[in-house]
Amino acid sequence: MIPSQNEMFQLVLSAVASLPQFTRRQVKQIVAEKLHLTEQEKNEKTSSGALVYESRASWAVSWLNDAAYIERTKRATYMFRTFC
C-alpha cells in the first residue's frame, strides 16, 4: 500500500538518515523497496500521469529540504542534516 503524503515524509526521512548523500532517484528506489510495492502499485498514476509513489517521495524530498531536515548539496543531490 502506498502511504499518504504525510506518512511519506517520515518514511523518506528514516530511509535517508544513514546515507551520506542521496539523490531523488535513490529515494524513489528506496521507498519502493521498503514498501515492497507490487507492480500494480508501482504503476499507479496520478491524474496528471505521474507515478503516485514517485510523486509523493519527490514531494517529501522537497518539503524536507524546505523544512531544513535535509540539505541540497548540488543539483538533485541531498544530505541529511544533523542537529546539534
N, C-alpha and C positions, 0 to 999 in steps of 0.2 A: 504494500500500500504506500502510495506517495504521501508524505506528510504535508500538512498545511504550511503556508508560508512562515507562520510564526514558529512552528516546530522545526522548520528547515534551518532557521538561524542557529539554534543550539546544535543541531547535527553538524552543520558546516564548521562551527566554531570548535567543537570537540574533534572533528576529523583533521583539522589543520594545526591544532595546538602543538603537536610534536614534530611538525615539519619545519625545517629551517626556512624554506621558501616554497611557494607553490603557485601554480597558475590556475586560472578559471577552468581550463580544460581538465586539469588534475582533480579539482574539486568536484566537477561533474562526474568524473570516473569513480572517485572515492565514494560519492553519495550513492551511485548506482550499485556499487559493490556492497556497501554497508547495509543498504536496504534490501538486498537480494531481490531486486526488481525482476519481474517476469518480462518476457519480450513484449507482451501486450502493454504493460505499464511503461516500459521504455519507449514505446511508440505512441503513447497517449499524447495528443496535441491540444494546445490552447486554441481559442477561436481565431487567433492570428496565425496559427500554423507552427508555432514553436513547440518543442517538446516540453511537457509540463515539468518534469523533474529537472531538466537543464535550466529552464526559465527560473524556477524557484531557487535553485542553487546559485545561479548567477545574480539574482536579486539579493540573495542573502550575502554574497560577497560584497556587493555594492553597499548594502546597508551597514554591514560590519565595518567596512572601510570608513564610511561617513561617521559612524559612531566611535571610531578610533579603536576598535578591538583588533583590527588588522591594519597593516600599513602597506601602501603600494610602494614597492621599491623600484620598479621600472614598468614599462608597458606590459599590462596583463600579468604581472608578477607581484606577489604579495608575501608578507610575512606576518606571523602572529606577534602582536605587541605584548611585551611583558610589562606589568605594572609593579612598581616597587613601593 
